[in-house]
Amino acid sequence: MGIAPSVEGPGILPSPAGALIVPALEGETARPLLSVVVPTFNEIENLCEFLTAVRSTLDAALPGDYEVIVVDDDSPDRTWAAAARMTTGFPQLRVVRRCQERGLARAVIRGWQVARGSVLGTINADFQHPPEMLARMIERMADSDLVVATRHGDGGSLGDWGFKRRVTSWGASLIGRVLLPEVFARISDPLSGCFFIRREAIQGIELKPLGYKSLMEVVIRGNVRRIRECGYEMRKRSRGKSKVHALHPVQYVRHVFRLRAESRRQRR
């Protein structure tokens, strides 16, 4: 794992480069149990309130035994700088500024590459995933390799999503159910952007995500046996702009076909 050149400052870590491989932990040094990666791009309107809510939840659920890693894609609004300023009063917060690549799924894995926890997680900074849900997810990791925040099971829902977005989500799920039934049969919401996974389930394996979905990637390529879910009500973004763009559906379909080929290869 190399280090990409970047413009850095106080409190900002260099971004890993090279293959997307999460390393095993080395040595017996005391480490946090949980590392939660927050991928960001132009999230300065949400960042402070969101990280404050995450900190409040994790301080109560896992005091002194977690870290939060913001991985920012060199945001023009300087989200990375705002996050770095917060590290002064938030010792569990670390910041990575990526300048050489893009892609939400890749950002999550880059964060996991610098993470120190034995449980790795991710949550978006737009409040569509309620931060307080993290406490329930921690409890369910006790007997699991993977815990998924779901909109489609365990009492979860799409909340006040509009008709167009519901149809788009249904279409993406239909494609997945047809082409990747081995994933969609195990998880009610394989498109979720919030989940926890044990490091040992994916360490040493090269991950190759496309676009903005990483959960299907780790389920197909990783060694995931025990899965639990944690239902939540999806919220609308109230501030900032959605990062979904025209290429995401194309990347999603390409990613599904790539994972289908990998799944068939594993079964041979």
Backbone bond lengths (Angstrom), bond angles and torsions (degrees), N, CA, C in turn:
res aa  C-N    CA-C-N  psi(-1)  N-CA   C-N-CA  omega(-1)  CA-C   N-CA-C  phi
1 M - - - 1.462 - - 1.521 109.46 -
2 G 1.321 117.56 117.69 1.448 122.04 178.87 1.514 111.28 -91.00
3 I 1.316 115.46 -176.35 1.454 121.94 177.64 1.520 108.07 -123.38
4 A 1.331 116.64 125.62 1.459 120.66 179.90 1.522 109.81 -77.12
5 P 1.338 117.30 141.11 1.459 119.13 175.05 1.523 109.73 -65.84
6 S 1.315 117.47 141.61 1.457 120.14 -179.64 1.514 109.74 -154.71
7 V 1.330 115.63 162.54 1.446 121.43 173.69 1.514 106.45 -86.26
8 E 1.319 118.05 116.52 1.449 121.48 -172.63 1.518 111.12 -116.39
9 G 1.304 114.64 174.58 1.448 121.63 177.50 1.502 109.03 -158.78
10 P 1.332 118.27 -175.08 1.463 121.11 179.69 1.521 111.47 -56.88
11 G 1.332 115.80 130.25 1.451 120.29 176.62 1.512 115.46 80.17
12 I 1.342 117.58 6.81 1.468 120.05 -177.16 1.527 109.38 -112.47
13 L 1.334 116.08 128.21 1.460 121.76 179.87 1.516 110.97 -89.90
14 P 1.334 117.61 148.62 1.468 119.97 172.98 1.521 110.17 -69.01
15 S 1.325 116.18 148.79 1.459 120.61 179.82 1.520 110.68 -83.19
16 P 1.333 118.15 137.51 1.465 119.84 172.54 1.527 110.29 -61.94
17 A 1.326 116.32 158.12 1.460 122.41 176.86 1.521 107.94 -135.09
18 G 1.311 115.53 176.66 1.459 119.06 178.90 1.507 112.51 85.23
19 A 1.326 116.33 -158.44 1.456 122.17 -176.63 1.531 110.81 -61.89
20 L 1.328 115.69 147.72 1.460 121.81 -179.41 1.540 109.34 -86.80
21 I 1.323 115.30 76.86 1.462 122.12 -178.45 1.522 108.71 -120.87
22 V 1.321 116.34 122.08 1.468 121.15 177.75 1.523 108.35 -81.29
23 P 1.325 118.51 121.48 1.469 120.06 -176.69 1.523 112.26 -77.58
24 A 1.323 115.44 156.62 1.459 120.96 171.87 1.521 108.82 -73.16
25 L 1.320 117.13 154.84 1.457 121.37 175.06 1.522 109.60 -74.59
26 E 1.313 116.46 142.67 1.452 120.80 -179.13 1.519 110.32 -118.76
27 G 1.329 116.10 145.73 1.455 121.02 175.67 1.514 113.22 77.68
28 E 1.329 114.56 179.71 1.462 121.51 -176.73 1.525 112.20 -108.95
29 T 1.329 116.92 14.24 1.465 120.02 -179.44 1.523 110.53 -60.78
30 A 1.342 115.87 138.91 1.465 119.88 178.42 1.525 109.90 -60.65
31 R 1.309 116.10 130.21 1.455 122.05 -177.17 1.524 109.51 -132.61
32 P 1.329 117.48 159.33 1.462 118.48 175.31 1.522 110.27 -69.04
33 L 1.316 116.08 150.88 1.458 120.40 176.19 1.519 110.85 -69.88
34 L 1.338 116.95 -42.72 1.459 122.19 -170.61 1.512 111.68 -119.51
35 S 1.335 115.44 134.25 1.472 122.38 171.36 1.519 107.99 -121.38
36 V 1.334 116.70 117.68 1.464 121.57 -179.80 1.518 109.22 -108.64
37 V 1.335 116.33 120.86 1.465 121.84 179.23 1.529 109.56 -94.25
38 V 1.324 115.34 132.43 1.464 122.15 177.10 1.530 107.47 -116.47
39 P 1.344 118.98 101.00 1.465 120.75 178.24 1.527 109.64 -77.59
40 T 1.336 116.90 134.37 1.464 119.46 -176.65 1.519 112.04 -134.81
41 F 1.325 114.18 152.99 1.459 122.81 168.72 1.527 106.89 -156.23
42 N 1.328 116.20 115.49 1.466 122.17 -177.41 1.530 112.11 52.72
43 E 1.327 116.10 54.48 1.463 121.44 179.98 1.525 112.19 -114.52
44 I 1.329 117.13 25.68 1.462 119.29 -174.02 1.524 112.04 -63.84
45 E 1.336 117.38 -27.26 1.466 120.52 179.54 1.525 112.05 -68.36
46 N 1.317 117.13 -29.32 1.461 121.38 -177.17 1.519 113.84 -100.83
47 L 1.330 117.06 -21.86 1.463 121.18 -161.48 1.523 114.68 -57.18
48 C 1.316 118.26 -53.64 1.460 120.90 -173.92 1.530 110.95 -62.35
49 E 1.328 116.67 -48.36 1.466 119.83 -179.67 1.523 110.88 -63.86
50 F 1.337 116.27 -39.99 1.463 119.76 -178.62 1.521 111.08 -65.42
51 L 1.327 117.93 -50.28 1.461 120.53 -178.30 1.528 111.45 -64.67
52 T 1.325 117.38 -32.63 1.464 120.83 175.75 1.524 110.47 -63.64
53 A 1.340 116.46 -41.55 1.466 120.79 178.88 1.526 111.07 -67.55
54 V 1.333 117.07 -40.72 1.466 120.81 177.72 1.524 110.12 -63.35
55 R 1.310 116.10 -43.99 1.473 119.77 -179.77 1.524 111.17 -62.07
56 S 1.328 116.77 -44.04 1.455 120.75 179.81 1.528 111.20 -59.15
57 T 1.331 116.16 -43.24 1.463 120.89 -179.46 1.528 111.15 -66.18
58 L 1.330 116.55 -48.09 1.459 120.20 -175.02 1.528 112.20 -73.96
59 D 1.325 118.45 -30.90 1.469 120.38 175.58 1.527 110.56 -62.10
60 A 1.325 116.25 -35.39 1.465 119.89 -179.86 1.528 111.80 -80.11
61 A 1.333 116.44 -38.08 1.468 120.07 -174.47 1.521 113.42 -85.81
62 L 1.349 116.83 -30.96 1.456 120.38 -172.79 1.534 109.57 -146.69
63 P 1.309 117.87 59.04 1.472 120.69 -172.42 1.526 113.06 -57.41
64 G 1.345 115.05 125.13 1.456 121.31 176.24 1.510 115.65 71.47
65 D 1.324 117.82 7.50 1.462 119.73 -173.66 1.530 111.88 -127.54
66 Y 1.318 116.23 37.21 1.464 120.26 -179.96 1.523 110.37 -150.98
67 E 1.328 115.45 165.09 1.458 122.04 169.60 1.522 108.21 -141.31
68 V 1.323 116.12 152.97 1.464 123.18 176.12 1.517 107.37 -119.28
69 I 1.324 116.54 128.55 1.466 121.44 -177.12 1.524 109.15 -119.08
70 V 1.316 116.83 110.79 1.462 121.48 174.05 1.522 108.11 -84.69
71 V 1.335 116.46 123.40 1.466 121.10 175.97 1.522 106.83 -113.28
72 D 1.313 115.49 107.01 1.466 120.62 -174.06 1.517 111.52 -107.06
73 D 1.329 115.84 136.18 1.463 121.70 -178.25 1.528 111.78 -87.69
74 D 1.347 116.02 54.25 1.463 122.30 175.06 1.525 110.78 52.44
75 S 1.316 116.63 50.88 1.468 122.30 -174.51 1.520 112.42 -58.31
76 P 1.342 117.42 133.80 1.469 120.17 174.43 1.527 112.79 -59.41
77 D 1.345 117.54 -27.91 1.465 119.19 178.99 1.529 112.35 -83.77
78 R 1.340 116.17 4.58 1.465 123.21 175.52 1.539 112.46 64.62
79 T 1.326 115.16 40.38 1.460 119.78 173.67 1.523 110.30 -54.26
80 W 1.332 116.42 -40.58 1.457 121.25 -178.87 1.529 112.00 -59.66
81 A 1.332 117.31 -38.12 1.469 120.53 -179.73 1.524 110.83 -70.64
82 A 1.337 116.63 -39.53 1.464 120.45 177.89 1.521 110.36 -63.60
83 A 1.331 116.71 -40.68 1.467 120.35 178.04 1.525 110.47 -64.35
84 A 1.325 117.02 -42.73 1.468 120.72 -179.51 1.528 111.43 -61.53
85 R 1.328 117.07 -36.55 1.471 119.72 178.57 1.525 111.25 -65.04
86 M 1.318 117.03 -30.81 1.462 120.71 -178.39 1.531 112.52 -73.49
87 T 1.337 117.63 -18.43 1.465 119.80 -177.59 1.532 112.22 -64.21
88 T 1.328 116.75 -24.11 1.471 120.16 -179.55 1.522 111.54 -59.16
89 G 1.325 116.61 -42.90 1.451 120.16 -179.52 1.508 114.30 -103.47
90 F 1.314 116.68 6.75 1.469 121.95 -176.47 1.526 107.50 -136.08
91 P 1.333 117.44 81.55 1.466 120.91 -172.12 1.524 114.33 -63.86
92 Q 1.334 117.99 -19.57 1.466 120.72 178.81 1.526 112.63 -82.57
93 L 1.330 117.17 -2.62 1.462 121.67 -176.98 1.525 111.43 -94.08
94 R 1.338 116.33 133.27 1.460 123.27 174.81 1.532 108.00 -128.05
95 V 1.323 117.03 152.47 1.467 121.01 -174.06 1.520 109.87 -132.10
96 V 1.323 115.85 131.23 1.463 123.21 174.73 1.528 107.59 -117.92
97 R 1.313 116.91 129.93 1.473 121.68 176.39 1.525 108.86 -109.65
98 R 1.341 115.15 113.64 1.477 120.46 -179.34 1.516 109.53 -93.72
99 C 1.326 116.56 125.71 1.465 120.84 -179.61 1.523 112.92 -118.06
100 Q 1.329 118.07 -10.37 1.461 120.24 -170.51 1.527 113.97 -108.90
101 E 1.332 118.75 -8.02 1.455 120.40 -178.72 1.515 109.86 -152.05
102 R 1.324 115.94 169.35 1.456 122.19 -179.74 1.529 108.86 -134.04
103 G 1.326 116.05 175.25 1.454 121.62 177.76 1.509 111.56 112.92
104 L 1.324 117.17 120.97 1.454 121.22 -175.71 1.515 112.20 -61.75
105 A 1.341 117.13 -44.71 1.464 119.79 -178.30 1.526 111.14 -62.67
106 R 1.313 116.90 -40.14 1.461 120.17 177.94 1.532 111.08 -66.68
107 A 1.325 116.77 -35.71 1.465 120.32 178.17 1.523 110.78 -61.26
108 V 1.333 116.16 -41.83 1.466 120.31 179.21 1.523 110.46 -60.10
109 I 1.318 116.62 -45.70 1.466 119.69 -177.46 1.523 111.41 -70.13
110 R 1.339 117.66 -36.03 1.466 119.71 174.95 1.533 109.63 -59.64
111 G 1.327 116.61 -39.36 1.453 119.15 177.09 1.515 112.13 -64.02
112 W 1.322 116.11 -41.18 1.470 119.82 177.99 1.529 111.36 -63.69
113 Q 1.330 116.91 -29.10 1.459 119.25 -179.72 1.528 112.37 -68.03
114 V 1.315 118.38 -27.52 1.468 120.77 177.86 1.525 111.68 -98.71
115 A 1.341 116.67 -5.10 1.461 121.78 -177.32 1.526 111.27 -68.75
116 R 1.341 115.32 154.39 1.459 121.49 -178.96 1.522 112.94 -115.12
117 G 1.333 117.64 0.54 1.454 121.20 -175.94 1.519 113.68 -87.10
118 S 1.325 115.33 158.18 1.466 120.37 174.67 1.519 111.90 -86.20
119 V 1.332 116.15 -15.56 1.462 122.06 170.72 1.520 107.67 -116.33
120 L 1.329 116.33 129.00 1.456 122.59 -177.09 1.524 109.11 -112.00
121 G 1.322 116.61 142.03 1.453 119.44 -178.79 1.505 112.32 -145.03
122 T 1.327 115.19 173.13 1.456 120.73 175.37 1.515 109.80 -150.90
123 I 1.325 115.99 147.02 1.458 123.74 176.16 1.516 107.50 -151.99
124 N 1.330 117.36 143.25 1.464 121.67 179.53 1.524 110.76 -81.15
125 A 1.330 115.83 155.16 1.464 121.35 -173.81 1.518 113.56 -92.52
126 D 1.321 118.57 10.24 1.468 121.20 -173.65 1.523 113.94 -96.65
127 F 1.330 117.45 6.83 1.462 124.62 -179.93 1.527 113.61 70.09
128 Q 1.343 118.77 6.72 1.458 118.69 175.20 1.530 110.37 -69.36
129 H 1.330 116.34 -27.13 1.464 121.94 168.92 1.526 106.57 -100.99
130 P 1.324 119.35 116.40 1.472 120.07 -178.80 1.528 111.64 -66.50
131 P 1.325 118.70 124.39 1.476 121.10 -177.28 1.521 113.73 -56.50
132 E 1.332 117.92 -31.70 1.469 119.69 -178.04 1.531 112.76 -64.69
133 M 1.333 116.59 -17.20 1.463 120.95 177.82 1.530 111.85 -65.54
134 L 1.330 117.13 -23.27 1.461 120.65 -177.00 1.525 112.19 -59.39
135 A 1.326 117.45 -31.78 1.470 120.27 -179.53 1.529 110.91 -64.62
136 R 1.326 117.51 -42.46 1.466 120.49 178.47 1.520 111.14 -67.27
137 M 1.324 116.31 -36.06 1.454 120.04 179.05 1.526 111.43 -65.42
138 I 1.327 117.04 -38.19 1.468 120.79 177.34 1.521 110.27 -60.38
139 E 1.316 117.51 -44.48 1.470 121.28 179.59 1.528 111.12 -59.22
140 R 1.319 117.02 -39.93 1.467 120.80 -174.64 1.528 112.51 -79.94
141 M 1.341 117.36 -11.51 1.459 119.83 176.03 1.521 111.93 -73.98
142 A 1.323 118.06 -14.22 1.469 121.42 -175.55 1.516 112.10 -57.22
143 D 1.339 117.26 -34.16 1.464 120.34 -178.68 1.525 112.02 -125.49
144 S 1.342 116.21 33.01 1.471 120.12 -174.39 1.517 111.77 -138.42
145 D 1.324 115.20 157.37 1.463 121.16 168.40 1.521 110.54 -93.02
146 L 1.333 116.16 -25.52 1.457 122.10 -174.98 1.526 108.82 -146.91
147 V 1.330 116.26 132.44 1.463 121.52 172.41 1.524 107.53 -123.58
148 V 1.324 116.02 125.77 1.461 121.84 -174.29 1.521 110.19 -113.77
149 A 1.325 117.07 128.41 1.459 121.22 170.12 1.525 107.88 -74.51
150 T 1.323 117.21 121.90 1.459 120.39 -172.43 1.525 113.15 -122.52
151 R 1.334 113.89 143.27 1.463 121.26 173.56 1.516 111.42 -93.87
152 H 1.331 117.07 -9.78 1.462 120.97 -169.01 1.520 114.32 -118.18
153 G 1.302 118.74 8.65 1.459 122.10 -179.68 1.508 110.55 -155.16
154 D 1.328 117.73 171.51 1.456 123.12 175.76 1.537 111.72 54.37
155 G 1.335 116.93 35.40 1.462 120.84 178.38 1.513 115.04 82.48
156 G 1.333 118.52 6.08 1.459 121.07 179.25 1.521 112.38 -75.29
157 S 1.338 116.53 166.57 1.466 120.28 179.58 1.522 109.94 -157.90
158 L 1.339 115.10 167.84 1.462 121.49 177.77 1.527 111.99 -84.87
159 G 1.319 117.16 0.68 1.461 120.87 177.00 1.518 112.20 59.76
160 D 1.330 116.61 -130.35 1.467 120.95 -175.97 1.524 112.74 -99.82
161 W 1.314 116.84 29.49 1.454 119.81 175.00 1.522 111.12 -56.84
162 G 1.333 116.59 144.11 1.456 121.81 177.46 1.527 111.94 -77.44
163 F 1.340 114.60 168.36 1.468 120.98 -176.58 1.522 111.86 -59.83
164 K 1.325 118.21 -44.58 1.465 122.11 -176.57 1.521 110.79 -61.17
165 R 1.324 116.55 -44.10 1.460 119.27 -178.28 1.528 111.02 -69.32
166 R 1.334 116.87 -35.12 1.463 120.31 177.15 1.525 110.97 -63.59
167 V 1.342 116.00 -41.87 1.469 120.19 -179.95 1.528 110.26 -65.60
168 T 1.339 116.29 -42.09 1.463 120.23 179.07 1.528 110.84 -61.36
169 S 1.334 116.23 -43.96 1.456 120.57 178.97 1.530 110.92 -64.51
170 W 1.324 116.25 -40.96 1.465 120.16 178.73 1.529 110.37 -62.24
171 G 1.348 117.19 -41.81 1.463 120.94 179.31 1.519 111.96 -62.79
172 A 1.333 116.50 -43.21 1.467 120.05 178.85 1.527 110.80 -63.69
173 S 1.330 116.53 -39.92 1.462 119.96 178.80 1.522 111.51 -66.88
174 L 1.324 116.95 -37.27 1.462 120.61 179.14 1.529 110.70 -63.21
175 I 1.318 116.31 -44.82 1.468 120.35 177.22 1.525 109.97 -58.51
176 G 1.325 116.28 -44.61 1.460 120.36 -179.76 1.518 112.65 -64.57
177 R 1.325 117.26 -42.15 1.467 120.18 -179.09 1.521 111.90 -63.62
178 V 1.336 116.52 -34.48 1.461 120.64 -179.80 1.523 111.18 -75.65
179 L 1.328 117.05 -43.76 1.458 121.20 -172.30 1.526 114.54 -93.67
180 L 1.340 117.09 -25.91 1.469 121.01 -179.33 1.529 110.24 -130.50
181 P 1.307 118.17 58.95 1.472 119.86 -177.22 1.521 112.55 -61.83
182 E 1.333 117.78 -27.35 1.456 120.53 -178.84 1.529 112.12 -66.53
183 V 1.341 117.09 -24.79 1.457 121.09 175.98 1.523 110.67 -88.21
184 F 1.319 116.24 -48.03 1.459 120.87 -175.12 1.525 112.33 -70.39
185 A 1.323 117.95 -17.24 1.464 120.62 174.66 1.529 111.20 -79.86
186 R 1.326 117.55 -22.10 1.462 121.83 -176.85 1.525 112.90 -94.39
187 I 1.344 116.85 -26.60 1.460 121.53 -173.29 1.525 109.15 -131.69
188 S 1.323 117.25 133.08 1.461 119.63 -179.22 1.523 112.39 -74.96
189 D 1.350 117.69 -21.57 1.470 121.16 -177.26 1.534 110.47 -138.03
190 P 1.349 117.45 70.74 1.465 120.09 -178.29 1.533 114.11 -66.96
191 L 1.345 116.87 -9.85 1.462 120.19 178.88 1.526 111.64 -94.18
192 S 1.318 116.85 6.95 1.457 120.76 -179.38 1.529 111.32 -61.05
193 G 1.320 115.45 142.35 1.463 120.84 176.64 1.514 112.71 -102.26
194 C 1.344 116.43 13.14 1.462 120.33 -179.76 1.521 108.84 -135.24
195 F 1.320 116.85 117.56 1.456 120.90 179.53 1.526 110.20 -162.81
196 F 1.340 115.71 161.50 1.462 123.75 173.13 1.528 108.08 -117.04
197 I 1.332 116.84 142.03 1.461 121.14 176.65 1.526 109.53 -141.44
198 R 1.319 116.69 144.04 1.460 119.83 176.93 1.519 109.70 -70.90
199 R 1.330 115.66 135.16 1.461 120.52 -179.66 1.522 111.81 -53.93
200 E 1.343 116.56 -42.39 1.462 120.29 -175.41 1.529 112.48 -62.51
201 A 1.336 117.76 -18.84 1.469 120.64 179.56 1.525 112.37 -75.42
202 I 1.350 117.28 -21.10 1.468 119.38 -176.46 1.527 113.47 -129.06
203 Q 1.314 118.87 -6.32 1.465 120.17 -175.97 1.527 111.24 -62.36
204 G 1.330 115.64 141.79 1.457 121.26 177.24 1.520 115.08 77.60
205 I 1.322 117.79 0.88 1.471 122.12 -178.87 1.518 109.20 -105.57
206 E 1.321 117.18 130.74 1.464 119.31 177.77 1.524 109.37 -75.83
207 L 1.331 115.27 123.07 1.458 122.32 177.82 1.520 109.10 -98.91
208 K 1.339 116.06 144.57 1.468 120.13 -173.42 1.531 111.18 -136.29
209 P 1.320 117.86 59.68 1.465 119.30 -176.76 1.522 112.34 -74.76
210 L 1.328 114.95 156.78 1.459 122.43 172.46 1.519 108.11 -121.56
211 G 1.321 117.34 133.18 1.458 119.60 173.75 1.506 113.90 78.57
212 Y 1.335 116.03 -128.09 1.455 119.82 -166.93 1.521 114.57 -123.53
213 K 1.322 118.95 10.89 1.462 121.27 179.82 1.530 109.98 -116.73
214 S 1.340 115.80 122.87 1.468 120.39 -178.56 1.522 113.49 -113.73
215 L 1.332 118.43 -16.97 1.459 120.50 -175.13 1.523 112.36 -65.20
216 M 1.326 117.86 -47.43 1.465 120.02 179.02 1.518 110.81 -59.48
217 E 1.300 116.58 -36.22 1.462 122.52 -179.81 1.524 111.19 -60.12
218 V 1.329 116.99 -48.25 1.467 118.60 -176.40 1.531 111.41 -73.20
219 V 1.333 117.63 -28.42 1.465 119.72 178.59 1.525 110.74 -69.97
220 I 1.334 117.32 -41.55 1.467 121.06 -179.37 1.518 111.59 -73.69
221 R 1.307 118.19 -46.40 1.464 120.78 -173.08 1.529 113.27 -89.19
222 G 1.325 117.01 -22.69 1.451 119.93 -176.93 1.517 113.55 -88.00
223 N 1.324 114.65 178.76 1.469 121.95 178.20 1.526 107.70 -105.44
224 V 1.329 115.22 77.94 1.466 122.07 -174.10 1.522 109.29 -107.37
225 R 1.316 116.23 114.63 1.468 120.22 -178.34 1.527 111.91 -105.76
226 R 1.323 116.71 -57.78 1.463 120.78 -174.21 1.526 110.04 -98.53
227 I 1.328 115.73 121.51 1.459 121.76 -177.49 1.521 109.85 -123.01
228 R 1.328 115.57 133.38 1.458 121.15 171.44 1.517 108.86 -126.07
229 E 1.323 116.32 160.47 1.458 121.20 -178.97 1.521 110.61 -123.48
230 C 1.323 114.98 159.59 1.461 122.13 -178.27 1.524 107.51 -139.64
231 G 1.331 116.71 106.23 1.460 120.45 -174.47 1.522 113.10 -72.61
232 Y 1.333 115.55 147.13 1.467 121.09 175.73 1.527 108.81 -151.52
233 E 1.307 115.96 161.06 1.464 121.59 175.96 1.518 108.93 -95.18
234 M 1.327 115.20 118.46 1.465 120.45 -179.75 1.525 110.29 -63.41
235 R 1.309 116.90 134.88 1.454 121.91 179.93 1.522 111.01 -106.37
236 K 1.327 115.92 152.64 1.457 120.42 173.24 1.521 109.21 -76.79
237 R 1.337 115.42 146.85 1.461 119.80 171.64 1.528 107.92 -65.87
238 S 1.322 117.23 127.62 1.464 120.61 -179.65 1.521 113.03 -99.64
239 R 1.343 116.29 -22.98 1.466 120.69 179.27 1.513 109.80 -138.10
240 G 1.316 116.21 152.34 1.451 120.37 -178.28 1.519 111.31 78.24
241 K 1.321 115.51 176.82 1.461 121.36 -176.46 1.515 111.29 -111.14
242 S 1.327 115.59 147.19 1.462 120.58 176.04 1.518 110.01 -61.19
243 K 1.340 116.58 144.19 1.465 121.08 -179.93 1.532 111.81 -95.82
244 V 1.337 117.34 3.12 1.463 120.28 178.49 1.522 108.97 -69.32
245 H 1.347 116.75 132.23 1.458 119.81 178.19 1.522 110.08 -130.11
246 A 1.327 115.81 176.98 1.461 121.82 -170.58 1.526 113.30 -60.77
247 L 1.330 118.00 -27.89 1.460 120.56 -177.26 1.523 113.27 -79.35
248 H 1.313 118.45 -16.85 1.464 120.25 -175.01 1.525 113.71 -58.92
249 P 1.355 119.87 -45.47 1.468 118.05 177.80 1.524 112.83 -60.50
250 V 1.332 117.05 -38.59 1.466 121.01 178.90 1.524 110.28 -64.98
251 Q 1.332 116.15 -44.89 1.460 120.40 178.51 1.523 111.06 -63.02
252 Y 1.319 116.32 -37.52 1.464 120.18 179.69 1.528 110.64 -62.56
253 V 1.319 117.14 -48.10 1.465 120.55 -179.39 1.521 110.61 -62.74
254 R 1.326 117.26 -43.55 1.461 120.47 177.94 1.525 110.87 -60.82
255 H 1.330 115.80 -40.83 1.458 120.17 -179.60 1.522 110.95 -64.50
256 V 1.329 117.26 -42.25 1.461 121.07 179.49 1.530 110.51 -61.77
257 F 1.324 116.97 -44.07 1.469 119.49 178.87 1.524 110.71 -64.73
258 R 1.335 117.31 -38.10 1.463 120.20 178.38 1.524 110.62 -63.84
259 L 1.320 117.12 -41.88 1.462 120.53 179.66 1.524 111.40 -70.88
260 R 1.314 117.45 -32.10 1.466 120.66 176.33 1.526 109.95 -62.37
261 A 1.345 115.47 -42.97 1.468 119.43 178.60 1.522 110.70 -65.22
262 E 1.329 117.65 -40.02 1.456 121.00 178.80 1.532 110.78 -65.32
263 S 1.314 116.79 -40.78 1.466 120.47 179.30 1.524 111.37 -63.00
264 R 1.321 116.90 -41.44 1.471 120.62 178.66 1.518 109.76 -66.04
265 R 1.331 117.17 -39.34 1.460 120.21 179.63 1.524 110.57 -62.18
266 Q 1.345 117.17 -40.45 1.460 121.01 -178.95 1.532 111.63 -65.74
267 R 1.319 117.57 -29.43 1.467 120.92 -176.92 1.515 113.43 -80.96
268 R 1.329 117.07 -12.08 1.472 119.62 -178.41 1.520 111.26 -72.70
